[in-house]
């Protein structure tokens, strides 16, 4: 099975940057679609970015141009570089993996999840 562990969250001022990491174990990620979701208190879980096994990427409009998703299959790692952070980016960020499928923005279509890492952006 796949276990995912996120790291890199923290407190940052608006305009700052953070890089989130997702470490996977149990299976290699080479053929998995990987994604980042986020969830703020009282809100639904929201798609942020995804990346295919061939490194094609897709972003939510709210983060396009500011966030970059990448993967290192040899290290079983996925990253989310977040620049120009805004207070509305504050949320728990989750790493997710989808096997035997294509890129999707629907959280319920992902098979494996980390427990999340908190990102707080102050104004």
Secondary structure as the mmCIF struct_conf table of DSSP 4:
data_model
#
loop_
_struct_conf.conf_type_id
_struct_conf.id
_struct_conf.beg_label_comp_id
_struct_conf.beg_label_asym_id
_struct_conf.beg_label_seq_id
_struct_conf.end_label_comp_id
_struct_conf.end_label_asym_id
_struct_conf.end_label_seq_id
STRN STRN1 UNK A 3 UNK A 7
STRN STRN2 UNK A 10 UNK A 13
TURN_TY1_P TURN_TY1_P1 UNK A 14 UNK A 15
STRN STRN3 UNK A 18 UNK A 25
BEND BEND1 UNK A 26 UNK A 27
TURN_TY1_P TURN_TY1_P2 UNK A 30 UNK A 31
STRN STRN4 UNK A 33 UNK A 39
TURN_TY1_P TURN_TY1_P3 UNK A 41 UNK A 42
BEND BEND2 UNK A 43 UNK A 43
STRN STRN5 UNK A 46 UNK A 51
TURN_TY1_P TURN_TY1_P4 UNK A 53 UNK A 54
STRN STRN6 UNK A 57 UNK A 59
TURN_TY1_P TURN_TY1_P5 UNK A 61 UNK A 66
STRN STRN7 UNK A 67 UNK A 72
HELX_RH_3T_P HELX_RH_3T_P1 UNK A 73 UNK A 75
TURN_TY1_P TURN_TY1_P6 UNK A 76 UNK A 76
STRN STRN8 UNK A 77 UNK A 82
BEND BEND3 UNK A 84 UNK A 84
HELX_RH_3T_P HELX_RH_3T_P2 UNK A 87 UNK A 89
STRN STRN9 UNK A 91 UNK A 98
BEND BEND4 UNK A 100 UNK A 101
HELX_RH_3T_P HELX_RH_3T_P3 UNK A 107 UNK A 109
STRN STRN10 UNK A 112 UNK A 113
STRN STRN11 UNK A 117 UNK A 122
#
